Amino acid sequence: MTGLVVTAVHVVAAVLFVHLILENPPLANGFAFVVATVVSYLINTLWSFSSRLHGRTLGRFLVVSAGGFGLAMLVAWVAQSLGLGYLAGIAAVALIIPVFTFILHNFWTYR
């Protein structure tokens, strides 16, 4: 459930960025990733993993998020390089990044 909410936040933020700020899909995905990361930390920590907001957890979460950010930018760039529309890049990011981050959070961040 958390992944769906955070993914929806990411998609909405990316689409709004492209239409309202700057038509640059990789940058839009980067911006959306930052917005979704804040939401993700709060929801994952307090609900999904029933943890407390803590410096150690936050530090690990940010490391995983930085890796996810880089991967999100790479995926969006690859999609754009292949000539796919920006929505295809957003969809690829929405499918790949949540799995990547959940696995790392489950086995490292909240352990």
C-alpha positions in Angstrom: 0.0 0.0 0.0 2.8 2.4 0.9 4.5 1.7 -2.5 1.3 2.6 -4.3 0.8 5.9 -2.4 4.4 6.9 -2.8 4.4 5.9 -6.5 1.3 7.9 -7.1 2.9 10.9 -5.4 5.9 10.5 -7.6 3.9 10.2 -10.8 1.7 13.3 -10.0 4.7 15.4 -9.0 6.6 14.4 -12.2 3.7 15.1 -14.5 3.0 18.5 -12.8 6.6 19.4 -13.1 6.7 18.7 -16.8 3.5 20.6 -17.5 3.9 23.5 -15.1 7.6 24.1 -14.6 9.9 22.7 -17.2 9.5 20.1 -19.9 12.5 18.0 -18.9 11.5 14.4 -18.1 14.7 13.4 -16.3 14.7 16.5 -14.2 11.0 16.1 -13.5 11.6 12.5 -12.3 14.4 13.8 -10.1 12.2 16.4 -8.5 9.4 13.9 -8.1 11.7 11.5 -6.5 12.7 14.0 -3.8 9.0 14.8 -3.1 8.2 11.1 -2.9 11.2 10.4 -0.7 9.9 12.7 2.0 6.5 11.1 1.9 8.0 7.6 1.8 10.2 8.1 4.8 7.3 9.2 6.9 4.9 6.5 5.8 7.5 3.7 5.8 8.9 4.6 9.1 5.7 5.2 11.0 3.4 2.7 9.3 5.0 0.0 7.1 7.9 -0.8 9.4 6.3 0.5 12.6 9.5 2.3 13.6 10.4 5.6 15.2 11.8 8.6 13.4 15.4 8.1 14.3 18.7 9.4 13.1 20.2 6.0 12.3 17.1 5.0 10.3 17.0 8.4 8.6 20.7 8.1 7.6 20.2 4.6 6.1 16.9 5.7 4.4 18.7 8.6 2.8 21.5 6.3 1.5 19.0 4.0 -0.1 17.1 7.0 -1.4 20.2 8.5 -3.0 20.8 5.2 -4.8 17.2 5.2 -5.9 17.5 8.8 -7.0 20.5 7.9 -9.2 18.7 4.9 -10.6 15.5 6.9 -11.3 17.5 9.5 -13.2 19.3 6.8 -15.2 16.0 5.0 -16.0 14.4 8.3 -17.2 17.4 9.2 -19.2 17.5 5.8 -20.9 13.8 6.1 -21.7 14.4 9.5 -23.2 17.5 8.3 -25.1 15.4 5.5 -26.6 12.9 8.1 -27.9 10.1 7.0 -25.6 7.6 9.6 -24.4 8.1 11.1 -20.9 5.2 9.0 -19.6 7.0 5.8 -20.5 10.0 7.0 -18.5 7.8 7.9 -15.6 6.2 4.5 -15.8 9.5 2.7 -15.9 10.7 4.7 -12.8 7.4 3.9 -11.1 7.9 0.1 -11.7 11.6 -0.2 -10.9 12.4 2.2 -8.1 9.8 1.0 -5.5 11.0 -2.6 -5.7 14.7 -1.5 -5.5 14.1 0.7 -2.4 11.7 -1.7 -0.6 14.2 -4.5 -0.8 17.0 -2.4 0.6 14.8 -0.9 3.3 13.5 -4.3 4.4 16.9 -5.9 4.6 19.1 -2.9 5.8 17.4 0.4 6.7 15.0 -1.0 9.3 17.2 -3.8 10.6 
